[in-house]
């Protein structure tokens, strides 16, 4: 989850040293006496435990290491907008800023690369960040130059996109608003997902056509990648825009959906019942490269100065929206094209001035909300003013708090919870003012947390199937991620029969096949997949074993069942089947307890190709087993529903 910057009055005096204005969430002024530490946690459906602590490779006092962070899969990007040195730790230029990228291998997060803007010609690079797969985006609302480093406009803002080229992050493009103007603060928040990048300018004044000036109404710019080029696609504004809405105070994107916060917007979802600064959020949908406003959402119990929309996040069919002044966050879910409130996230011990909801994030059935002004530890005792905390919520027939998180070395004015993020089984929490080891005050640190009794598997196995094909058995499997994976080993009835080269370390999906020709009709075969890392450590996936019984007719039947796609999925996945001749077929869905939860087919299928769709809209997130029976052949595979 990226961390956004709030808005100060337009008249701003720049000094050589800076300090955050906490109420305005992030602009620098007066003196620089702070930094941010970032905590990384790992959830394996157990309590969160501290694992290790790292610092930047060239740390210095008052760097702000971790002021902004984002996490996606095995990568974390850390913004350090007051860092003074270039990528090699040389060439001092005060407060030019930098970002640091870390990569996870198994349970170890390691420094990968430091990135600085090129050229280093203005302060506060890294004041907003986001990362998605092999792409990262870095914003700087203060940068005055266009894409050619010319045409100076004060605080017009800019953003940079980077690409992971075989382990080296390289700058791909600098982007600016096509209608840039002074004080727009383009780059105040940034987000990236797939081929789309989104940059917010909450102080921008004109509508999508460049007309109808409304001071600080705000806007958001969308860019699309083609090859290695990012091109401006569309400018979006809220349909009921008004002065000082600050549309774009936060923004998030996933797939074809964007959510934009407007924390000073006044009207309800119908444009009525104005309450000053009640706040709202807007969801946009991409239909054939045209982004349109799908719905405006507001809080229940709305009132004056709630600042709903100050923070927001999206994942799958859910969004979460925060308000730093209410000790409450709201979660909405989508059914078809309608977003409805699904629940709220309310802390067990919230109090005034906690700044609960300053930042938040959501992934699957988990949500995290930061509260940097909170004073007590996880047990509700040991008061330390503004030590800070974060709260974890889980959906299980409703949203409820499952844990309160604090830093193990918490101290007064740490501001733990100023920024948060979650991806898969990992989350990040920022803690400002933490002093590390005392040798570099306010330099910043990153803490890694996890379940010491569990070690993540070297690969994420998405599917594994066995299918009889013309006298042999075709084994097919897909991985979502791989870490140090040298090769796969295939076991048949307990004996290794072959191997396939792995992909090393990757976050990109991979597909593999292996044919077992040494099979005969009338025999049942059980296959188990294993992976071997570069240290020659083998991990067997016996829970994913597949079984095939070859009948006497299977050699001529040419019956194949393809791997379900997508997988993981939400809410639909497609299973392809091919028949050389018509056959009676049964396709059942079981939960992990072996209980039948759905039946997709029970009857005769004609020869040819069939695509069978499983609509799991009424199912809860989790693992399910597909079993297809046709003649003497049984095909099973794992399906992962992730809502």
SULPE-V402960 format. One record per run of one state. SS is the DSSP state (a for helix, b for strand, c for the rest). FROM is the first residue (numbers start at 0). TO is the last residue. If there is no record, write none. Layout:
ss->SS from->FROM to->TO
ss->SS from->FROM to->TO
//
This chain:
ss->c from->0 to->17
ss->b from->18 to->19
ss->c from->20 to->20
ss->a from->21 to->23
ss->c from->24 to->26
ss->b from->27 to->28
ss->c from->29 to->34
ss->b from->35 to->41
ss->c from->42 to->47
ss->b from->48 to->53
ss->c from->54 to->66
ss->b from->67 to->71
ss->c from->72 to->73
ss->b from->74 to->79
ss->c from->80 to->95
ss->b from->96 to->104
ss->c from->105 to->106
ss->b from->107 to->114
ss->c from->115 to->123
ss->b from->124 to->124
ss->c from->125 to->126
ss->b from->127 to->131
ss->c from->132 to->133
ss->b from->134 to->139
ss->c from->140 to->155
ss->b from->156 to->164
ss->c from->165 to->166
ss->b from->167 to->174
ss->c from->175 to->184
ss->b from->185 to->185
ss->c from->186 to->187
ss->b from->188 to->192
ss->c from->193 to->194
ss->b from->195 to->200
ss->c from->201 to->217
ss->b from->218 to->225
ss->c from->226 to->227
ss->b from->228 to->235
ss->c from->236 to->248
ss->b from->249 to->253
ss->c from->254 to->255
ss->b from->256 to->261
ss->c from->262 to->277
ss->b from->278 to->286
ss->c from->287 to->288
ss->b from->289 to->296
ss->c from->297 to->306
ss->b from->307 to->307
ss->c from->308 to->309
ss->b from->310 to->314
ss->c from->315 to->316
ss->b from->317 to->322
ss->c from->323 to->326
ss->b from->327 to->334
ss->c from->335 to->336
ss->b from->337 to->344
ss->c from->345 to->354
ss->b from->355 to->362
ss->c from->363 to->364
ss->b from->365 to->370
ss->c from->371 to->386
ss->b from->387 to->394
ss->c from->395 to->397
ss->b from->398 to->404
ss->c from->405 to->414
ss->b from->415 to->422
ss->c from->423 to->424
ss->b from->425 to->431
ss->c from->432 to->444
ss->b from->445 to->449
ss->c from->450 to->457
ss->b from->458 to->468
ss->c from->469 to->470
ss->b from->471 to->491
ss->c from->492 to->493
ss->b from->494 to->505
ss->c from->506 to->508
ss->b from->509 to->515
ss->c from->516 to->522
ss->b from->523 to->532
ss->c from->533 to->536
ss->b from->537 to->539
ss->c from->540 to->540
ss->a from->541 to->543
ss->c from->544 to->544
ss->b from->545 to->548
ss->c from->549 to->552
ss->a from->553 to->556
ss->c from->557 to->558
ss->b from->559 to->560
ss->c from->561 to->563
ss->b from->564 to->564
ss->c from->565 to->567
ss->b from->568 to->568
ss->c from->569 to->570
ss->b from->571 to->578
ss->c from->579 to->581
ss->b from->582 to->590
ss->c from->591 to->594
ss->b from->595 to->604
ss->c from->605 to->606
ss->b from->607 to->614
ss->c from->615 to->620
ss->b from->621 to->629
ss->c from->630 to->631
ss->b from->632 to->640
ss->c from->641 to->642
//
